[in-house]
Amino acid sequence: MKTTRLAQGMMAVLAMLALAGCANYGTKLEFKKGELYYTENVTEAEAKKLGDYLLAQGYFDDTETRTVQLDKKDGTPHVRFVVKEEYQTSPKSIELFTPIGAELSKEVFGNAKIVVDICNETLETKQTITTAAAEQPA
């Protein structure tokens, strides 16, 4: 009887771990209260560069937990910002994140095209912005 309870307990723990594994957003780096997850498509150095930049710009700070994920699809960086529900589908988010995307392209990704995804708390994409740094006059 004791073995059965132990086995049941172990099965329950394994089931919880399996469920937790379904919400794997990648490897987590912390920058004050900021959380930056990066997938296997991204190097740790690329993720740290983005995190350091967001920290230097004040996006990551000690006042509020903010979550960002960095991924790459077909070589294009995808910077995925979790935002509050009321901003997930708001046109204001496009207005606010378009210049942020251009700045990230220039300062973090060498003027490359990037995709900025505006996401909910489970990193489900609600809006997408494709951007690159503004062309500099010759």
C-alpha positions in Angstrom: 0.0 0.0 0.0 2.8 2.4 0.9 4.5 1.7 -2.5 1.3 2.5 -4.3 1.0 5.9 -2.6 4.6 6.7 -3.4 4.1 5.6 -7.0 0.9 7.8 -7.2 2.8 10.7 -5.8 5.7 10.3 -8.3 3.2 10.1 -11.1 1.5 13.3 -10.0 4.9 15.1 -9.8 5.8 13.9 -13.3 2.4 15.0 -14.7 3.0 18.5 -13.2 6.4 18.7 -14.7 5.1 17.6 -18.1 2.5 20.4 -17.9 5.1 22.9 -16.8 7.2 21.9 -19.8 4.4 22.9 -22.1 5.0 26.5 -21.2 8.7 26.5 -21.9 9.5 30.0 -23.2 13.2 29.2 -23.5 16.2 30.0 -21.2 15.5 32.8 -18.8 17.9 35.7 -18.1 17.0 38.3 -15.4 17.7 42.0 -15.6 16.5 43.5 -12.3 12.8 42.7 -12.5 12.9 42.1 -16.2 12.7 38.6 -17.6 14.2 37.8 -21.0 13.6 34.4 -22.4 15.6 33.2 -25.4 15.0 30.1 -27.6 17.4 27.6 -28.9 17.5 29.6 -32.2 19.3 32.5 -30.4 22.7 32.6 -28.7 23.1 33.6 -25.1 25.3 36.5 -26.3 22.5 37.9 -28.5 20.0 37.6 -25.7 22.3 39.4 -23.2 22.9 42.2 -25.7 19.2 42.7 -26.0 18.7 42.5 -22.2 21.5 44.9 -21.5 20.1 47.4 -24.0 16.6 47.1 -22.5 18.1 47.6 -19.1 20.1 50.6 -20.1 17.0 52.2 -21.7 15.0 51.7 -18.5 12.6 49.2 -19.9 13.8 46.6 -17.4 14.0 48.1 -14.0 13.2 47.5 -10.3 9.6 48.7 -10.3 7.7 46.2 -12.4 8.2 42.7 -13.8 8.4 42.8 -17.6 8.7 39.8 -19.9 10.4 39.7 -23.3 11.2 36.7 -25.4 13.9 36.7 -28.2 13.5 34.1 -31.0 14.7 33.8 -34.6 12.6 32.5 -37.5 14.4 32.1 -40.8 17.3 34.1 -39.4 15.0 37.1 -38.6 15.0 38.2 -34.9 11.6 38.2 -33.2 11.4 40.4 -30.1 8.3 39.5 -28.3 6.9 41.9 -25.6 4.3 40.8 -23.1 1.9 43.8 -22.6 -1.1 44.4 -20.4 -4.4 43.1 -21.8 -5.8 46.5 -22.7 -2.8 47.2 -25.0 -2.6 43.8 -26.7 -4.8 44.8 -29.6 -4.7 48.6 -29.3 -3.6 50.6 -32.3 -1.6 52.7 -29.8 0.7 49.7 -29.3 1.7 49.8 -33.0 2.3 53.5 -32.6 4.5 52.9 -29.5 6.4 49.8 -30.6 7.2 50.8 -34.2 9.9 53.3 -33.1 11.1 50.8 -30.5 11.5 48.2 -33.1 13.5 50.6 -35.3 15.8 51.5 -32.4 16.3 47.8 -31.5 17.2 47.1 -35.2 19.8 49.8 -35.2 21.3 49.5 -31.7 21.1 45.7 -31.1 20.7 43.9 -34.4 23.0 45.9 -36.8 20.2 47.5 -38.8 18.7 44.1 -39.7 15.0 43.6 -40.3 13.3 42.5 -37.0 9.8 41.5 -36.0 8.3 42.9 -32.9 5.4 40.8 -31.5 3.0 42.2 -29.0 1.9 39.3 -26.9 -0.3 38.3 -24.0 1.0 36.7 -20.8 1.4 33.3 -22.4 3.4 34.8 -25.3 0.5 34.4 -27.7 1.0 37.0 -30.5 -1.7 39.6 -30.7 -0.1 42.1 -33.1 3.1 42.0 -35.3 5.3 44.8 -36.5 8.1 44.2 -39.0 10.7 47.0 -38.9 14.3 47.9 -39.6 16.4 50.9 -38.6 15.7 54.0 -40.5 17.9 54.7 -43.5 20.7 57.1 -42.7 21.3 59.9 -45.2 24.6 59.6 -47.1 
